[in-house]
Amino acid sequence: MTERGTGEAAEGTEGLRALAHPLRLRLLSLLTRHAMSAAEAAREVGETQANVSYHLRRLHAAGLLEVVEEVSVRGGRAKRYRHDPESGERVGATSRAEHQLLAAALAEELRRRTAERVVGAPDALTDAELWVTPDAWAQALAMARELGCLLHDAARPPHELGAVRVAATVVLFELDSGEGLSADG
């Protein structure tokens, strides 16, 4: 039996604010398909248990984590959390400012991950700002969602023998057409 964060809080700004923090993005990735307590997650990300516990509670309140079990630990109880990747579909930026907050957190997380990149290992990079047909755009969005599902479904526990640690950041969004904007934006 699982306990989810409050549904209303997961919508809109609260969920976005929860996502717009680099450590929370790391925790969501870490907890994809595999439940961990705050202590377990803290050891994995090299943070204090108190700090990780705070961020796990924020993510849970935003509906991005579920409590999958409670375990006894030295006379107390510890919640074990897991991330449901589909929970992100309920969170969306309602303003440019909110989207920029999320983009800043993603950029910070990408910088952290890049510092740990295996130089020379196979990779893929695509960056573009271009015009496409609505059909091509819909197809690209569907493929990105499929890629996300593939990776999340294939997630293994940290340090599992034979597993490869990888990073993936895919952000696709439609841009303003630019009509009616001045040269200053």
C-alpha positions in Angstrom: 0.0 0.0 0.0 1.4 3.4 -0.9 0.7 6.8 0.5 0.9 9.8 -1.9 1.4 13.4 -1.3 -1.6 15.7 -1.4 -3.1 15.8 -4.9 -3.9 19.5 -4.9 -0.4 20.4 -3.8 1.0 18.4 -6.7 -0.7 20.7 -9.2 0.9 23.9 -10.5 3.2 26.0 -8.6 3.8 23.8 -5.5 4.9 20.9 -7.6 7.1 23.1 -9.8 8.7 24.7 -6.8 9.5 21.3 -5.4 11.2 20.4 -8.7 13.1 23.6 -9.0 15.9 22.5 -6.7 19.0 20.6 -7.9 19.1 18.2 -4.8 15.4 17.4 -5.3 16.1 16.5 -8.9 18.9 14.2 -7.8 16.6 12.6 -5.2 13.9 12.0 -7.8 16.4 10.3 -10.1 17.8 8.2 -7.2 14.3 7.1 -6.1 13.1 6.1 -9.5 11.8 2.5 -9.2 13.7 2.0 -6.0 12.6 3.0 -2.5 15.0 4.5 0.0 14.8 6.1 3.4 16.2 9.5 4.1 19.3 7.9 5.7 19.9 5.7 2.7 19.4 8.5 0.2 21.6 10.8 2.2 24.5 8.3 2.1 24.1 8.0 -1.7 24.1 11.7 -2.4 26.6 12.8 0.2 24.3 15.1 2.1 23.1 15.1 5.8 20.1 13.0 6.7 18.3 16.0 8.0 18.7 17.9 4.8 17.6 15.0 2.6 14.7 14.3 4.9 13.5 17.9 4.5 13.7 17.7 0.7 12.0 14.3 0.6 9.1 15.7 2.7 8.8 18.6 0.2 8.7 16.2 -2.8 6.1 14.0 -1.0 3.9 17.0 -0.2 4.1 18.0 -3.9 2.9 14.5 -4.9 6.2 13.6 -6.6 7.1 10.8 -4.2 5.1 8.1 -2.6 5.7 6.4 0.7 5.9 2.7 -0.1 6.7 1.3 3.4 7.7 2.2 6.9 10.5 0.2 8.5 11.6 0.0 12.1 15.0 1.6 12.8 16.5 1.5 16.3 13.1 1.9 18.0 11.8 4.4 15.5 10.1 4.4 12.2 11.6 5.4 8.8 9.6 6.0 5.7 10.9 4.6 2.4 10.1 6.8 -0.6 9.9 6.0 -4.3 9.4 8.4 -7.3 6.7 7.7 -9.8 8.1 9.3 -13.0 4.5 9.9 -14.3 3.9 12.3 -11.4 5.8 14.9 -13.4 3.0 15.0 -15.9 0.9 16.7 -13.2 3.3 19.5 -12.7 3.6 22.3 -15.2 4.9 25.8 -15.4 2.1 28.3 -15.5 4.4 31.2 -16.3 7.7 32.0 -17.9 9.2 32.8 -14.5 8.2 29.4 -13.2 9.7 27.7 -16.2 12.9 29.6 -15.8 13.1 28.5 -12.2 12.9 24.9 -13.3 15.4 25.5 -16.2 17.9 27.0 -13.7 17.6 23.9 -11.5 18.0 21.6 -14.5 21.1 23.6 -15.7 22.7 23.3 -12.2 22.0 19.6 -12.1 23.4 19.2 -15.7 26.6 21.0 -14.6 27.0 18.6 -11.6 26.5 15.6 -13.8 28.8 16.8 -16.5 31.6 17.1 -14.0 31.2 13.3 -13.5 31.0 12.4 -17.2 33.2 9.6 -18.5 35.2 11.4 -21.2 35.3 9.4 -24.4 32.3 7.2 -23.6 29.5 7.1 -26.2 26.9 9.9 -25.8 24.3 11.9 -27.7 23.7 15.6 -27.9 21.0 17.5 -29.6 20.3 21.2 -29.2 18.0 23.1 -31.5 15.7 26.1 -31.8 13.8 25.6 -35.1 10.4 25.6 -36.8 8.7 22.3 -37.5 5.2 21.1 -38.5 2.7 20.4 -35.7 2.8 16.7 -36.7 6.6 16.6 -36.4 6.4 18.4 -33.0 3.7 15.9 -31.7 5.9 13.0 -32.8 9.0 14.5 -31.1 7.1 15.0 -27.9 5.8 11.4 -28.0 9.3 10.0 -28.6 10.8 12.1 -25.7 8.1 10.7 -23.4 8.8 7.2 -24.7 12.5 7.7 -24.1 11.8 8.9 -20.5 9.6 5.8 -19.9 12.3 3.5 -21.3 15.0 4.9 -19.0 12.8 5.0 -15.9 11.6 1.5 -16.5 15.2 0.3 -16.9 16.4 2.0 -13.7 18.5 -0.3 -11.4 19.5 0.2 -7.8 22.6 2.3 -7.4 25.9 0.4 -7.8 24.2 -2.8 -9.0 26.7 -5.1 -10.6 26.6 -4.7 -14.4 24.6 -1.5 -14.3 25.9 1.7 -16.0 25.4 5.1 -14.3 24.0 7.5 -16.9 22.5 11.0 -17.1 19.6 12.1 -19.3 18.1 15.6 -19.4 15.4 16.1 -22.1 13.5 19.3 -22.1 11.2 20.1 -25.1 8.9 23.1 -25.2 7.2 25.3 -27.7 8.6 28.8 -28.2 6.7 32.0 -28.7 6.4 32.7 -32.4 8.1 36.0 -32.0 5.3 37.9 -33.7 4.7 41.3 -32.2 7.9 41.2 -30.1 10.4 44.1 -30.3 14.0 43.5 -31.0 14.6 43.7 -27.2 12.3 40.7 -26.6 
